[in-house]
Amino acid sequence: MTDSLTATAPTLTNAAFESVTQSLANRASPLDGASTPSDARKAAESFEAFFISQMLSDMFAGVETDPLFGGGPGETVFRSLMIDEYGKSLAGTGGVGIAESVLADLIRIQETNPDDS
């Protein structure tokens, strides 16, 4: 049964993952070329927060609000903001482990970047 789940699960190719981490590495580096570890950590946590927010938005897509306690145009406007804050909060308190992997790749990419002088 595990084999059938593994065979049908979508996977991110190495090229796609490399592209995402390179993009994050570029954003983590200031324009003057000097980058601190905290910049890379912030970029990795930001990526994880975005990822978690996307997962949560899919979860909340089918949830309808109770008109007695909410709903209306205000909730449709502010729901996405609430989900973004949930993602930031979850990523800031340890997240799901994506930030550490992304941070390791960001550091690896910055160390081997041929553009550095």
Buried (B, 14 or more C-beta within 10 A) or exposed (E): EEEEEEEEEEEEEEEEBEEBBBEBBBBBBEEEEEBEEEBBBBBBBBBBBBBBBEBBBEEEEEEEEEEEEEEEEEEEEEBEEEBBEBBBEBBEEEBEEBBBBBBEBBBEBBEEBEEEE
